[in-house]
Amino acid sequence: MATLFFVISKIIGWGLSPFNFVFILICFAMGFLMKGRFERAKWLLVVVVGIMGCLGVVPISYGLVQRLENAVPNSKIDYSQVAGIVVLGGGIDGGMILLERDEVSLNSAAERMTTTAQLARKYPRLKIIFSGFSGSLFPQGMPESAAAQRFFDSEGIASDRVVYESRSRNTVENARFSQPLMGGRTWILITSASHMRRAKAAFEKTGVTVIPHSVDYQTCATIPWFKFNVSQGNILAEIAIHEYVGQFIYWVTGRA
């Protein structure tokens, strides 16, 4: 059942990506043009232009992501009272890059990894749990946990301080597989700010206590009302759609 849920979520997620949805509409429009159904093709292209225009108006998607990032404010942390840090995968690339290039590659959510390394150096008593295998539907190459191990080793973090949970493919599994490693104590949870609400709820659903430490902010406190950028708008829209749909599905299915 967990595997089926993961597969369905990936398929739905692909279809809900604005650029992917636009691509599907363009394919249908081309099909109608080839069959001489110009009126239907015209209206599909009108929809495409409308979607691209809405994406370009950055404040629309910007405001939705800003709301997500403001949902769980960071708390003041007493580092002497926590067992360690649970950092979720997604900030580092495993796969074929590590296998074929022999190089650790951080991505747009790199702060998940860099912040964890900074805190580990500043508070040497803290343990670290890295949780993540791969979020890909068809994973290839090395798991994220292998890339994370290379990264923490290169940052001088002692290997006996880090536990690698290398089975999880989504947020629910991050929580489920990390819970037995947490020993019933309070841990700091590090993930992207837009993802924190869903991640915190998933962990608390397993009965553990986590203190949120959000990173990887994509928005500021103010909204750029007069900015027009289709590419940035698409990135923010993907984040917003992914999280709002994810929160709804997790709530409906009782996963968080």
C-alpha positions in Angstrom: 0.0 0.0 0.0 2.8 2.4 0.8 4.5 1.7 -2.5 1.2 2.3 -4.4 0.7 5.6 -2.5 4.2 6.7 -3.5 3.7 5.8 -7.1 0.3 7.5 -7.4 1.6 10.6 -5.6 4.5 10.9 -8.1 2.2 10.5 -11.1 -0.2 13.1 -9.8 2.6 15.4 -8.9 4.0 15.3 -12.4 0.6 16.2 -13.9 0.1 19.1 -11.5 3.3 20.8 -12.4 2.3 23.9 -14.3 4.8 23.5 -17.1 4.0 19.8 -17.5 0.3 20.7 -17.6 1.0 23.3 -20.3 3.0 20.8 -22.3 0.0 18.4 -22.2 -2.4 21.2 -23.4 0.0 22.1 -26.2 0.1 18.5 -27.3 -3.7 18.3 -27.4 -3.8 21.6 -29.3 -1.4 20.3 -31.9 -3.5 17.2 -32.3 -6.6 19.3 -32.9 -4.7 21.4 -35.4 -3.6 18.3 -37.3 -7.2 17.1 -37.5 -8.4 20.5 -38.6 -10.3 21.3 -35.4 -9.1 24.8 -35.3 -11.7 26.2 -32.8 -10.7 23.6 -30.1 -7.0 24.2 -30.7 -7.6 28.0 -30.4 -9.2 27.7 -27.0 -6.6 25.3 -25.7 -3.9 27.8 -26.7 -5.8 30.6 -25.0 -5.8 28.5 -21.8 -2.0 28.0 -22.3 -1.4 31.7 -22.7 -3.6 32.4 -19.6 -1.7 29.9 -17.5 1.7 31.3 -18.6 0.4 34.8 -17.8 -0.7 33.8 -14.3 2.7 32.1 -13.7 4.5 35.2 -14.8 2.6 37.3 -12.2 5.0 36.2 -9.5 3.0 37.6 -6.5 0.3 35.0 -7.1 2.5 32.0 -6.5 4.9 34.0 -4.2 2.1 34.7 -1.8 1.0 31.1 -1.6 4.6 30.0 -0.8 5.1 32.8 1.6 2.0 31.6 3.5 3.5 28.1 3.7 6.9 29.4 4.9 5.2 31.5 7.6 3.0 28.7 8.9 5.6 27.3 11.3 7.9 29.9 12.8 11.2 28.9 14.1 11.4 28.6 17.9 14.2 29.5 20.2 16.1 26.3 20.8 17.9 25.3 24.0 20.5 23.1 22.4 21.5 21.5 25.8 18.0 20.0 26.0 17.8 18.3 22.6 19.3 14.9 21.5 20.3 16.1 18.0 19.2 17.0 14.6 16.9 15.1 12.1 17.6 16.5 8.6 15.4 15.4 5.8 16.7 14.5 2.4 16.0 16.6 -0.6 19.0 19.0 -0.3 21.6 16.8 -1.8 21.6 14.7 -5.0 22.5 11.1 -5.1 21.6 9.2 -8.2 24.0 9.0 -11.2 25.9 12.2 -10.5 27.6 10.7 -7.4 28.1 7.4 -9.1 29.5 8.6 -12.4 31.1 11.9 -11.4 32.3 10.9 -8.0 31.1 14.3 -6.8 28.7 15.4 -4.1 26.2 17.8 -5.6 23.9 20.1 -3.5 20.7 21.5 -5.0 18.4 24.4 -4.4 17.6 23.1 -1.0 21.2 22.9 0.0 20.6 24.8 3.3 19.2 21.6 4.7 22.7 20.2 4.6 24.8 23.3 5.2 22.8 24.4 8.2 23.1 20.9 9.7 26.8 20.9 9.3 27.1 24.4 10.8 25.1 23.4 13.9 27.0 20.1 14.2 30.3 22.0 14.4 28.9 24.6 16.8 27.3 22.0 19.1 29.6 18.9 19.0 27.5 16.9 21.4 24.5 16.8 19.0 23.8 13.6 17.1 22.5 13.7 13.5 19.9 11.6 11.7 19.9 11.9 8.0 16.7 10.6 6.5 16.4 9.9 2.8 16.8 7.3 0.1 15.4 8.9 -3.1 12.3 10.8 -4.0 12.5 9.5 -7.6 10.0 7.1 -9.0 12.7 5.2 -10.7 15.9 5.8 -8.6 19.3 5.0 -10.2 22.8 5.2 -8.9 23.5 6.1 -5.3 21.0 6.8 -2.6 20.8 10.3 -1.0 22.1 8.8 2.2 25.4 7.8 0.5 25.8 11.4 -0.8 25.0 12.8 2.6 27.7 10.6 4.2 30.2 11.9 1.7 29.2 15.4 2.5 29.3 15.1 6.3 32.7 13.4 6.1 34.0 16.2 3.9 32.7 18.7 6.5 34.7 17.0 9.2 31.7 15.6 11.1 32.7 12.5 13.0 31.1 9.4 11.5 29.9 8.1 14.9 27.7 11.2 15.3 25.6 10.5 12.2 23.0 7.8 11.6 21.8 7.3 8.0 18.2 6.3 7.5 18.3 5.1 3.9 14.8 3.7 3.2 12.5 6.6 3.1 11.1 8.0 -0.2 8.6 10.6 1.1 7.8 12.7 4.2 5.7 10.0 5.9 8.5 7.5 5.5 11.0 10.0 6.8 9.0 10.2 10.0 8.1 6.5 10.3 11.7 5.2 9.7 13.4 7.9 11.8 11.1 7.5 14.8 12.8 4.3 16.1 16.2 6.0 15.9 15.1 9.0 18.0 14.9 7.2 21.4 11.9 9.0 22.6 13.8 12.3 23.1 13.3 15.7 21.5 15.1 16.4 18.3 15.6 19.5 16.0 13.8 19.0 12.7 15.5 20.6 9.7 13.8 20.9 6.3 12.7 23.6 3.8 10.4 26.2 5.3 7.6 25.5 2.8 7.7 21.8 3.8 8.0 22.2 7.6 4.2 22.2 8.4 3.7 18.8 6.7 6.9 17.4 8.0 6.4 18.4 11.6 2.8 17.0 11.5 4.1 13.7 10.1 6.7 13.3 12.8 4.3 14.2 15.6 1.9 11.6 14.2 4.5 9.0 15.1 4.5 10.2 18.7 7.8 12.0 18.7 8.6 15.6 19.7 10.4 17.8 17.2 11.5 21.5 17.3 11.2 23.1 13.8 14.3 24.8 12.3 13.2 25.9 8.9 15.7 26.7 6.1 15.7 27.2 2.4 13.3 30.2 2.3 12.1 31.1 -1.1 10.2 34.3 -0.1 10.8 37.5 1.8 8.5 39.2 4.3 7.2 41.5 1.5 5.6 40.5 -1.9 7.2 41.9 -5.1 3.9 43.1 -6.6 5.2 44.4 -9.9 7.5 41.5 -10.8 6.9 39.4 -13.9 8.9 36.2 -14.3 7.4 33.1 -15.8 10.3 30.8 -14.8 10.4 31.9 -11.1 6.6 31.8 -11.0 6.6 28.2 -12.2 9.1 27.2 -9.6 7.1 28.8 -6.8 3.8 27.4 -8.2 5.3 23.9 -8.2 6.3 24.3 -4.5 2.8 25.7 -3.6 0.9 23.0 -5.5 3.1 20.2 -4.1 2.7 21.3 -0.5 -1.0 22.2 -0.5 -2.0 19.0 -2.2 0.4 17.1 0.0 -1.1 18.6 3.2 -4.6 17.8 2.0 -3.8 14.2 1.1 -1.9 13.6 4.3 -4.9 15.0 6.3 -7.5 12.9 4.4 -5.4 9.7 4.7 -4.5 10.3 8.3 -0.8 10.4 7.6 -0.3 13.7 9.4 
